[in-house]
């Protein structure tokens, strides 16, 4: 006898054709079909979510899990629980902060061994490009990494050094043959300013040490290299709208350049960050209101392809560091809050909830090479689904977040968009009704 399956209904189902009242029919781990709201399969379990939004689960292509090696910072169990609570059904794990870094196939094997039995959402992996590992890239691709990552400026950990222009010039032809995107932390180290003696608790001092020009020059370098050897490049965590002219020009010439920004660049503004508040530290830094508004304009126009969290948790002692922005670890813990943070800003700008499906589901799935399986509610796709209430709000209680440490700049902030249920492969992995 065939499995009667599960049917999820709502007046607001986000389908590739638009938002409509519909029923989503699941069979085992797959979406069987999208049908009319009153369509009920005989014997199926039916869950009517009324006016909640049913949307494809989020795909977060920028998550630092850190296991193995720095599991006390963040691990697969805690990170994937946070993802599920936030409606994220697939994460891509970055290749650094773990020990060993994911720069060889053997290190990727260690990652998979550490993951075994821990994850409540799907996990895919990104390989690293570092000086001297050119011969490892094809092996990593063959072992299943979905993309590669490099830094143009110091990464913050000695095991993952930055690449030079010469390193990239050698790597681009290899990456072009492999056909996987290169994700780049784009800051020109020559444009970064050294910390003052003794550091500083002033946010303005830290902000000035990583000017927008560093990002702009690094992106210009990438475009020059792409002109020489077109290979897919993805600029991660764009913090400044000042680089958009360079990005537009490259795309107009047909170069395969994509770009993301992050919830924290869309939410916070430098003018509002208190001195000593190192929970806001990240690199590139959170910039001023005008930059934030410019990023929103570009995202709405489609010039920024997607939003990813760049989730990076660490022990509180490393983050607090007596309020010294130069000594504190740079990273924002936001995996569980990404949907709500982005929706809060989008809602204030008159956007419809379904815009998030493009920015946080289908576009990142495309970047990760998962577009045939994830990121859409359509027959044959993985039954990865988030159900959320765009009209409800909540105040962020850091102690209730699922990631490893209760440190986040969102603490106490009111956000709209409450995740009510998350399904991965047709199984409910989180619920808040």
N, C-alpha and C positions, 0 to 999 in steps of 0.2 A: 504494500500500500504506500502511495506517495505521501510525503510529509505535507500536511496542510499548511504549515508555515506560520508566519507572523505578518500581520498587517498593521501599519502605522498610518493614522489618518490625521489630517489637519486642514483647516481652512487656508493655511499659508504654507504650501509645500514649494520649495525652490527647485524647479526643474530647469533643464536647458532651454525650454521654450518660454519660461517665465514663471511667475508665482501664481498658484491657483489652488483651489480646494481639490484635494486629491488623496488617494490612498497609495502607500508604498508597500508592495508585496515582496516579502523576503522568503527565500527558500534556502535553508542552511546558511551559508556565508555570503550569499549573492542576492542582489536585487533581481527579482523575477520580472517585475513589470511595475509601471506607474499607471494607475487607473483612476476612474472617477471616484469622488469622495464616497459615494454610496456603494461602491463595488466591494463586496465582502466575499472572500473565498470560503466555501463550505468547510466548516471544521477548523478554520484558522483562528488563532488567537488575535483578537483585534484590540488595539490600544488607540483610543481617540484622544489626541492631544489638543483638540478644539482649536484655539486661536494661536497656539504657540507656533513658532517657525520650525519647520523640519527642513534641514539643510544638509548637504554633504559634509561629512566630518572634516575638520580642519587638517591640513597637512602643513606641519611646521618644519621648514627646511633648515633651521638654524638653532640647534639645541646642543649645549655643552653638558654631556652627562658625566664625564670624568671617570667612569669606571671601565677598566680596573686602574688602580694606582692612586687615585684621589677620590675614592668612594665616599670619604668623610666630607667631601665638598658637595657631591651629588652622585646618585647612583641610579641604576635602571629601575629599581622598585619604586623609589620615591618620585623620580622624574615622570615615569609613565602613569603613576597615580595622579600626579598633578595635571598631566596632559588630559587624561580621561575626565577629570573634574572640570576642565576648561573646554571640553568639546573637541579636543585635538585627538584624532584617531591614528595619525601616522607622524612620527618624528624622524628627522634625519640627524644622526649624531655626528657632531664635529670631531675632527681627528686629533685635537689637541686638548691638553690638560689631563688626559689619561696618561698612564705610564704602562707600557710603551705607547707613544703616539701612533696613530694609524697611518704609518708611512711605508709599511711592508705588508705582504700577505700574511706573514706570521703574526704580526700585531693585530690584523683584522681577525684572525682566528682567535686570538686571546679575547678580543671584544665579544665575539659571538659566544665564546665559552662563558664569559662573565654574565652575558645577557640571559643565558638559558634558564627558562622557568620563571623569570622575574617580571616580564613585561605584561601589562594589561592592554597596551595598544601596540600597533605595528611599529617596528623599528627598522630603519635602513641606515646605511653607513656612508660617510664621506671619507675619501682618502686624502692624505696630505701630500703637498708638493713642497719639498724643502731642498736646500742645497745638497747635492750628492745622491738623491734617490731617483734620478731619471730612469734608471733601469728597472725600478720597481713599479712604475706606473701601469704598464701593460698587465702585469701580474695582478695588481690591485683591481684593475678594471675587469679582468677575467674572473676574479673572486667575488665580484658583485657590488663594488662600490657604485653609488649612483652619481657621484660628482667628485671633484677634487677641490681642495682649499689651500690657499697660500696667504702669507702676510707679506706686505711690502715694508712694514715697519715692525719693530720687535713685538712678539706675541705676548710677552709677559712670562713665558716659561722657557727655560733653556733647551728643553727637548724638542722644541719646534721653532727653529730659527727662521728668520725672514729670508726671502729670496731677493736677489739682485736683478737688474735689468738683463744681465747676461744669462742668469739662471732661467729667466722667463723666455728669453730668445731661444734657448736650447729646448725648453719644454714645450713651446707652442706647437711645433710640428708633430711631436708625439701626441699631444692632446688632440690636435686636429684629426689625426688618424683614429684615435680612440672614440672621438665623437661625444665625449662627456664634458659638461661645462666645468670651467674653472671658476670657483668662487674666490673672490679676492677681497681681503681687507686692504682697502685703498687709502693709505696715508703715506705721503712722501716723507721718509725719515729726515731728509735735509731741511724740511720746513717745520719740523717739530722743535720746540724750545726746551732746553734742559730745565729741570726743577730748580727753584731757588734754593740756596743753602738752608738746610733745615726744613725744607718742604713748605707747605702753606695750607692753612685752613680756609683760605679765601677761594670760593668757587670761581670768581672772576680770574684769578691767577691761573688756575688749572685750565679754564676755558681758553685763555689766551695762549697757552702752551701748545694747543693743537688747533691751529686756525683753519678756516675753510679752505685756504689755499693749499694746504697739505693734501686734502682730499681731491681738490680740483687737479693738481699737478699729477697725482698718482693715476687718476682716471685718464688724463691726457696721455700718459705713458702707455697705459693699456691700449688705448685706441691706436696709437702709433704702431704698436706691436701687432695689433689686429689688422692694420692696413698691410703689413708685411706678410702676415700669415693668418688669415681669418680662421679663428677657432672660437667656439662659444665661450663667452666670458660673462660672469654674473657678479656685479658689484654688490657686496653685502652692506648692510646697515648704513645706507646713505643718510647723512645727517644734515647736509646743506643743499639748498636749492640752487646754489651758485654753480654747481657742476652740471646742471641740466642742459645748458646750451651745448656743451661738449657731447653729452649723451645723445641729444637730438641730432646733431650733425653726423655722428657715427652711424646712427640708425638710418638716416636719410641716404647714406652711402651703402646701405644693405649689410652693414656689419652685424653679426649676431650677438649684440650686447643687451643684457637684461639687468635689472636693478631692483633692489628691495629697500624698504625702510622698515623701521621697527615701532612697536607701540609706544615706547618711551619717547621717541623723537616726535611722535604725533600727539602726545599727551602733555608733556612737561615743557617748561620754558626756563631758560637760564635766569631770567629776572626773578623767578619765584623760588630758586634753590637757595636755602640758607647756607651761610658759611659753616663748615664742619659737618654738613649733612652728606657724608660719604656714601650713603645708600644710593645716591643719585649718580655716582661715578661710573662712567663707561667710556669707551674709546671707539670711534670719535665721541666727543662730548655732546651732551644735550645743549643745543644752542638757543638763541633768543626767539621771541614770539614771531618775528617776521620770517625767520627760517622755518619755524614750525608751520606757519600758514602757507609758505611756499611749497613745502612737502605735501601738505593736504591738497593744494591746488593741483599739483602734478599727479598725485595719486588719483584724484577724481577724473582728471583728463586722460588717464591711462598712460602717462609718461613714466610712472613708477609701476612696475609689473605686479608686485606682491608685497605683503607684509609678513615678516617672520619675527619670532620673539628675540632671538639672540639670548636665550635664557642661559644665565651663567651664575650659579649659586656658589657660595664659598662659606667657610666657617665665619661666624660673626667677628671674631678677633681680627681676621684678615681684612674684613670689610670696614670695621670701625676705625681702627688704627689711630685713635685719639683725634679723629677729625681731619687728619692730614690727607688731602686729596691725592698727593703724589705717592704716598706710602700705601694707601688703601688699594685693595684688589678692585679692578675695573670690571664690573659686570652687573647686569640688572636681572633679578629673578622675577619672571613674569609669565611663565609658561601657562599657568592656570588662569591668568587674567587677560590673556591677549584678546580673546573675542570681546570681552566686556570693555576693555580699554579702547579698542578701535571703534566699537560700536558707539561708545559714549561720544567720541569725537565726531563720528559720521552722523549720528543723530542730531547733534548740535548744528551740523551743516546741511540738514535737510535731506540726507541720503536715505535710501530705502534699505531695509535689512539685507536684501538679496545681494547688494553690492559686496558684502563680506564674503559671499560664496566665490566671487571672482578673485578677490584679493588674497583670500586665506585658504581656499580649497582648490579650485581648478588651476589657477596660475602656478602655485607651488607644486602641484602634482605634475604639471607639464615640465617644470624645471627639473624635477627629480626623475623624469622618464617614466612616470606612473600614470600618465594621462589616459591610458586605455583601461585602467582599473579603478582609479580613485579620483576624487574631486568632482564627481557629478552624481546626481540621482538619475540613473538610467538603467535599463535592462542590461544585465550582464556585468555590471559594476560590483565591486565589493560592497557589502552591506555595512558601510561605515557612515554613521549618521549622527548628527547632533540635533537635539531638540532644545530650543531656547526661547525665552520670553523677552522680547525687545522692550517691553513696556515696564518691566519691573527693575528696581534698582536695589543696591546693597552697599553697605560700608565695608571696606576691606579690613578684615581682621587677620593680621599676618599669622597669628597662632593657629588659624584654621586652614591655612594653605598646606598642600600636600608635599611641596618640595622640601628638600632636606633641612633648610634653616629658615627660621621665621624672620628674614630680613628682606624688605622690599620697599622701594620708594612709594608704592601705592598704599601703604598702610594708612588707614583712616580716610581714604578717598572714596567718595561716592561714585559708583560706576553703574551704568545701565546695561542690561542684558544679562539675565540669569540663566545659566545652563541648567536645564531640567533633566535631561537624560542624554547619555552617550552610548552608542552601539558600535561595537567593533566586530566585523564579520558576523553580524546579526545577533550578537550577544550583548546584553546590557552590561556595561562595565562601570557606570556611574549614574546616580539618580539623586535629584533634589527636587521633590515635588511638594 
